[in-house]
Amino acid sequence: QVQLVNSGGGLVQPGGSLRLSCAASGSIFSIYAMGWYRQGSGDERELVATITNRGITNYADSVKGRFIISRGNATNSVFLQMNSLKPEDTAVYYCKAEEVMTTPAIVGRDYWGRGTQVTVSS
């Protein structure tokens, strides 16, 4: 069983910063990529940023230059540093681990963490 536990959400004023953290635990052999997605009220879930086990990153255009994703491979963790936050960044943020292999012989699958609320408001 693989679990993702995230933390770091909250309320921040426009222009402020927050840091999200997510750690995967359980019987894990490897994780191909980890990332963050978000879902605003009434919106579909969208990609925010992902990072592979080789450090290749991908960002949504709306967060480029403001958010930084990083990963702790040894700890199966992923972090999202969010700077210059805007009201439109308000959403529930979800951590995702992609192609998680619990043994070398079993095809990997994806896991989601529980969301954490980020609210940007004055």
SULSUL-V14569 format. One record per residue. N is the residue number from 1. RES is the residue in three letters. OMEGA is omega in radians with two decimals (none if undefined). D_FIRST is the distance of its C-alpha to the first C-alpha in whole Angstrom. Layout:
# SULSUL-V14569
n->(N N)
res->(RES RES)
omega->(OMEGA OMEGA)
d_first->(D_FIRST D_FIRST)
This chain:
# SULSUL-V14569
n->(1 2 3 4 5 6 7 8 9 10 11 12 13 14 15 16 17 18 19 20 21 22 23 24 25 26 27 28 29 30 31 32 33 34 35 36 37 38 39 40 41 42 43 44 45 46 47 48 49 50 51 52 53 54 55 56 57 58 59 60 61 62 63 64 65 66 67 68 69 70 71 72 73 74 75 76 77 78 79 80 81 82 83 84 85 86 87 88 89 90 91 92 93 94 95 96 97 98 99 100 101 102 103 104 105 106 107 108 109 110 111 112 113 114 115 116 117 118 119 120 121 122)
res->(GLN VAL GLN LEU VAL ASN SER GLY GLY GLY LEU VAL GLN PRO GLY GLY SER LEU ARG LEU SER CYS ALA ALA SER GLY SER ILE PHE SER ILE TYR ALA MET GLY TRP TYR ARG GLN GLY SER GLY ASP GLU ARG GLU LEU VAL ALA THR ILE THR ASN ARG GLY ILE THR ASN TYR ALA ASP SER VAL LYS GLY ARG PHE ILE ILE SER ARG GLY ASN ALA THR ASN SER VAL PHE LEU GLN MET ASN SER LEU LYS PRO GLU ASP THR ALA VAL TYR TYR CYS LYS ALA GLU GLU VAL MET THR THR PRO ALA ILE VAL GLY ARG ASP TYR TRP GLY ARG GLY THR GLN VAL THR VAL SER SER)
omega->(3.13 3.11 3.04 3.13 -3.11 -3.13 2.99 3.13 3.11 -3.13 3.14 3.11 3.07 -3.08 -3.12 -3.09 3.01 3.09 3.08 3.10 3.12 3.13 3.08 3.13 -3.12 -3.13 -3.04 3.04 3.11 3.05 -3.12 -3.09 3.02 -3.09 -3.13 3.04 3.12 3.13 3.07 -3.12 3.13 -3.11 3.02 3.09 -3.10 3.10 3.02 -3.14 3.05 3.09 -3.13 -3.14 3.05 3.07 3.10 -3.06 3.08 -3.10 2.94 -3.13 -3.06 -3.10 -3.13 -3.13 3.13 -3.09 3.08 3.10 3.10 -3.02 3.02 -3.04 -3.11 -3.10 -3.12 -3.10 3.06 -3.08 3.08 3.05 -3.08 -3.14 3.13 -3.06 -3.13 3.10 3.14 3.01 3.13 -3.09 2.92 -3.10 -3.09 3.02 3.12 3.01 -3.02 3.11 3.10 3.10 3.10 2.99 3.14 -3.02 -3.06 3.14 -3.10 3.06 -3.11 3.06 3.10 2.98 3.03 -3.09 3.04 -3.06 2.98 -3.13 3.12 -3.05 3.07 none)
d_first->(0 4 7 10 13 17 20 24 25 28 32 34 37 38 39 36 33 29 26 23 20 16 14 10 8 6 6 9 12 14 14 17 18 17 19 21 22 24 25 29 30 31 30 27 24 26 25 26 25 22 22 21 21 24 25 27 27 27 29 30 34 34 32 34 36 34 30 29 25 24 21 20 19 19 16 14 16 19 22 24 28 30 34 37 35 36 36 35 32 31 28 24 22 19 16 15 13 15 14 11 11 9 12 15 16 13 14 13 12 12 10 12 13 15 19 21 25 27 31 34 37 40)
